[in-house]
Amino acid sequence: MKLNLKTTLYNLKHKSLVVCVLLCFYGLSIHAQTTNQQVKRLQRAIFVYNFAQQVGWPNQIDATQFKIGVLGPDRAIIDFKSLAQKRNINNKPVTVVNFNSVKDVKDVQLLYVNKSFNFDINYILNKISGQNILLVTEDYNYHTTMINMVNVGDSFEYEINNKTIDKEGFKIANSLQQYAISSSQKWKDLYQNSEADLEASKKIEAEQQENLVTKDAEILSQKQQINTQESKIDTILNTVVTQDKWIETLSNQSELHKQRFEDKVKIEQDLEDNIKRQIEFIKSQDQNIISRNLEIQKQHNFIQNQIAEIETKEFILKQKESQLNTQKTINILLITLISLAVLGGILIYRSYLSKKKLNKKLKDKNAAIQKQSLELEIKNDELEQFAYIASHDLKEPLITITGLIDLLVEEYEDKLDDNGKMSLNFISQSSARMQKLIDAILQYSRLGKSKNTTNINCNSVISILKDDLKNVIDRTESTIITTDLPTIKGAELELRLLFQNLISNGIKFTKKGVKPIISIDCNLQSNVESVDYWVFSITDNGIGIPEKHKDRIFSIFQRLHSRDEYEGTGIGLAHCKKIVEAHSGRIWLDSEVGKGTTFYFTIPA
Ligand code: ADP
């Protein structure tokens, strides 16, 4: 990469060299005129040196050096000096001295003055007169100086003023005299020729000037290119410098790597030696190991035999162990079973004890209940006996009272005033009511006593009842609807009373203007002990019974209305309850006030 870069750089440098040459050419072209002037100045110097060579001085020159003086700030001094390094005059080395003022001029053999610096030639001639100084001038007027040079075209011509030359005692060599310009006609020709030459050279110069302009443009563009190239070169140079640094770093690193590699090689060598030593050691160890292995093999065989023996013993042991395990498991199972049996026994015993306790308690309670029941039965019997006797005994005087009232009505009604009649009527009604009540109590006390149970067809019972209640039914325009009712076992008269009371109540307890509708239904049901029983329902569309009175109305003489509202004794539902319970059933009701009531009772099937 570095090589490539260098090659590129070389190419660039090569290109820039070419450009430099072009520049030089440009420089040469630019300074072509200057160069011409330099050539002219050199020609001038050569002319001046030639004059010095071909002029004889009036007095012998003692000096070891030939001195040329130049008046004014003339560049000719440089040319004289450069020529002095190569040429001698009269076999003497030449020195060139510069003067700014004519007054200073002395100790020179030749004085050169150019008219362009405006020195007064007559004044100069006067000043140097008698000092053996050859005055060589340029562009002064004809015949005013000693030797005067004139620039014609690209070269110089000269004239010699023999008058002043002779006056100062100089001797001019023939060769110099021969080519000097001496007549005006000659000058004229010279000028004409030189004008033609000048024209031609002007033309050439103009062409050159044009070329110069073109070249200038070319050079300018080339300069720009150079600038671009140079900036590129600079960039590349910077890159190269960076690359160089990088390469240097890399080479440093590579040095380091080299060093490391050498170290590594050394370490590896050491390691190798070490490994070799270790291999030797391992080899000897190997021998040891082999002999030890043999020993180990022997021991191994011995151990193998022992292992085989142990395995055989282990096998036997395992067999015995498994036998033992089986035995253990059996034992554990046995123990568990025995424990469970004991536990079960304990539990059974405890449960037996607790059951025994409970049974005893139950027996005691049953006995107590039975005793209480008996007592209750006896008391009930006594009560019923009392009720029967009381009502029976009350009935006799009541009959007497009723007979007497009837007699009074028959015999003395005409003799009584209205109050007496009304009182007699009131007594008669009260006695009749009392009669009814006593009959009802008597009936109540007799209920449930009947042992005469028969199969009763409930459909027939309802049919008979409908006939019995025909008057009421017709009067109230009641409707009695029944489904197919079952045949049940019981006391017929009591059951008829039961149905009669419930149907009568259904008809009785309705709002005025409402025609009673009584529905009788029955279905078979089973209790939790799967004992079947009949559930009868008697539903009416009457006034309904408030929830809070649902139980109370089954008690004797409990009524919810006054006699003025609904006629009755308040003993009907008490009869019903007693009859149902005497048939081992129960009675209850569902009701919604204003909508109607359903009475339910059960009878064993
Ligand atoms: P009684 O009918 O002679 O008044 P009950 O023992 O038959 O006596 O009835 C007790 C009370 O229960 C009645 O006075 C009445 O208030 C109420 N009762 C009974 N049956 C019905 C019924 N079907 N609808 C509304 N109320 C009833």
Residues whose N, C-alpha, C, O or C-beta is under 5 A from the ligand:
A	BS01	ADP	N505 G506 F509 G542 G544 I553 Q558 R559 L560 H561 E567 G568 T569 G570 I571 G572 L573 A574 T597
